[in-house]
Every structure is written in C-alpha cells, then in structure tokens.
Amino acid sequence: MGFLLDLPILGQPQVTFLLKVNRMTRLNPQNHTSVVEFILKGLSDQAEMKVALFVLLLLVYTITLLGNMGIIVVIRGDPRLHTSMYFFLGSLSIVDICFSSVIAPRTLVNFLSERKTISFVGCMGQAAFYIVFVTTECFLLAAMAYDRYVAICNPLLYSSVMTRRLCMWLVVGSYIGGVLNSIIQMTFIIRLPFCSSNVINHFFCDVPPLLALSCASTYINEMILFSLAGVIELSTISTILVSYIFISFAILRIRSAEGRQKAFSTCASHLTAVTMLYGTTIFMYLRPSSSYSLSTDKVVSVFYTVVIPMLNPLIYSLRNQEVKDALRRTAERITVRL
C-alpha cells in the first residue's frame, strides 16, 4: 500500500517521499525494492544555464587534460627534470587526470541528456574511484612536502635520501592508501538499502548524498567517513606542517635575500596546491552533518573535483622557473621538427 513518510536527511529539511512498501518491508529493512539506477540532479535545472555550464566544464576539462599531460611530457622529455621533485609532480599530474576524468565526462554527458541516469554499479564505481584519487592526492602532497624538507634542510643528503626507490614506494604507498580507504568506505555503502528515493541531489555520486538516500541508519557510515577523513587529513597535514616548520627555520638561516627567495619559490607552488585541496576537503567532510547545505556543497565540489586539477599544472609551471625553461625548450624542439 502507499503512504507518506517523512525522512530527515543529514540535517536538511524533511523531504516527503511517496513510498510503496508492505508490512514485511517495514519490519525487515532487508526486504526492500532494489535500486538499479540513480538519477543525478546535476548543477542546474535551467536550460540556458545547462548550455553555459556545459561549455565551461568542457573548456576546464580540456585545459586539465592538456595541462597535466603537458607537464608529464615535459618532465619525461627533459633530463634536467629527472629528479624526485618532478617525479612527484608528474605523479600528481597523473592523479589529477584520473581524478577529473572520474567526474567530468559523466557530468558533461548528463548536461546533454534529458534523463540524467547512472546505473547502480556505475554510481558505486564512480564513488569508489573518486575516493581512491582524492585520498591518493592527499598522500602525494604530504610526500612532496617531505621531499622539499629534505631538499632545503639537508641538501647534501638529498640525492642519497630521496632515492628513486623511496620515491617509487611513496607514490605506490599513496595509491595503496587511497585504495584501502575506498574499499573500507564502499564496503559499508554498498550494503545500505536504498528504498526511499533514487534521486541524488548532486552532479556526481559523492558519499554524503548517497548516505542521504538510504532508508536504514547511516550512523556507522558517517562515523567511518568522519574517522577515516580525519585520520587521513590529520596525518598528511601534520606531515606537511612539520616539514614546513623545519623548512621555515632553514630558510631564515640563509643569509642572502636571493637565496631565501629561491628556497621559498620552490615551496610556494606546493603550498598553494595544499591550501586549495585541504581547505575544500576539510570543509566538505570534517564538519557536522547539521551544517550540510547541498547547494553550497555542489559549488565546493566543482572547485576541488574539476577546477583544482586544472589549476595545479598552471600553478607549478607558472611559479617554477625550471618548468618554464623546460616548456620553452620543448616548444623549441617541436617548432624545429615542424
């Protein structure tokens, strides 16, 4: 039989759903209608806004791919950039390409579709890969901070400490951390019953909007999300902060202003990237559920899923003289060949 049921969703105003359930469903949450697909509401319902947003997102995604692939090509093609610092930068570019590619293509397709559906498997897959790459990026930024600490505080030991093997393990460890975080969270999310609605008020399958659709208690999921996000953010931020405290003392001991400026310039790009990513992820996942606002979350999500991967190669290339010189040499080689 049909009846109206009011469900509070993560601190949002109560939403009334028309549910068709039977007595057994109410007594046993396991007996629910399986959701085979979700509907993504997207960024806007206005037709004129959809066109503008489609063009803007397509432009941003194209710049993201070209910029990050350009960084990878330049680093691999220039022997002067075959150092641990640029090895991490190239790895960050790969993660940014994967990160944005998990979100942007599906969002672009939905702008052109009248019915913005995504299969249950596709939605869970998108959420899983999203968690993998955002976590991997956090660990990579921490590894890059440690690399800068060794380079500035122990320059004579830099080549012996930051060996290629250590750099490789730091990158692999970052991916392992991302995969483990994703497996733990998705194991609990997939087991949730989705029987109240299949409409996700977001432009991709993020964890909080998915939890909002469950007709069972999501307390454990919220605690796991908060705990894992807290541990990852705290551990990586602590590594970054401690590294930069020692870096600051080392820079202050440099006598020449030119030397201090050169040392600081190697860290400025990394600090900018760290501030952008951690500022948005802390806002998204480490605040009380009562303060969630889906409209605000959408704007913030666009920034760190689409805009930051586009800005990272620009930040690292425009503020790094070695990268700019390598880009110039690469452009000259291409011009000569043409």
Phi, psi and omega in degrees: 000159181258142174206170182263136180228130178265125180236124174283137184240100173046049175082358179276162176304150182296139180246132182265124180245141173270110186249143173250102182227165175241179185298321181294327179295320181290325182281329183230104182300343181289334180271076181234162177286123183290137176273123181260343178205158176243157175247120179270120182290335177083194184271332183203148176262353182277130184300316182294327178289325180299318180296313181297317180293324178298312180297317181295314181294321178298319178296313181297317181294321178297315178297321179300312180295312182295316182296311182289322176293325176298317178299316180297314181297316181296316181295317180290329185271347182248111181302333181292342181259012179275063177237169182297324181301316182278339172296316177293321179296318177296321177295321177297322179295321177297315179297319180296321177297313180294318182301308181291329181287340175290328187256308192299311183302314179296321179295320178296318178297320181294330176298329183265354183257143176284321179250105188274071183262153173219135182296160179302314180296318179297320179294314179296322178295317179298315179298319182296312181291327176300313179297319180303309189282326178290324177290317178301319180296321178299314180294323179296318179296325176292319178297321179294326177294318177296320177300317179293325178298313180295319183296322185267321184273332179225062186299327181289336180260002188303309184292330180277332179277307183273067179286163179298325180295316179297316179300318180297318180292325178295320178291314179299318178298325177297316178294320179298317177300318178295317181294317180297316178301317180294316181299315182298311183293315184290332177301320180278328181290317182298331182281351181288143173276127177251094185232000181269318180196158176243016180264115179266117181279065182199174179259358172206171185277079176274161186293308181304315177297327177293317178298327181295338183271348184287143178264008174247171179294133179251018183302314181297317179299318180294321179293320178295315179300311182295318182293311181295316178298320179296315180296314181295312180296315183295316182293316182287320178295320178299317177300316181293315182296313180298318179300315183283338172295313178294322178297318180298315178297320180294320180294321180295335179279348177287129188283317184279142178295325179295320179294318178297318180296318180295318180294318181291325183297331179288343181256341187300316181297316180296318179298321178297314180297319179297314181299317181295310185291311184290327178300316182284320182290323176296318178298321184285317194243350182243043174229158183300146180297335181293343182262007180293136173225114186298323180295318178292318180299324179298315181297314180296320180297320177301320183296311186271345177266334185239314186284314182300315176300333176283322185285329185306309179296327178293317180297313184287334181273318183288333183254012181231113184295323180296319178293319179297318178295320179294321177298319179295316179295320178296317179297321179294319179296319179295320180296319180296319180294326179285000000 
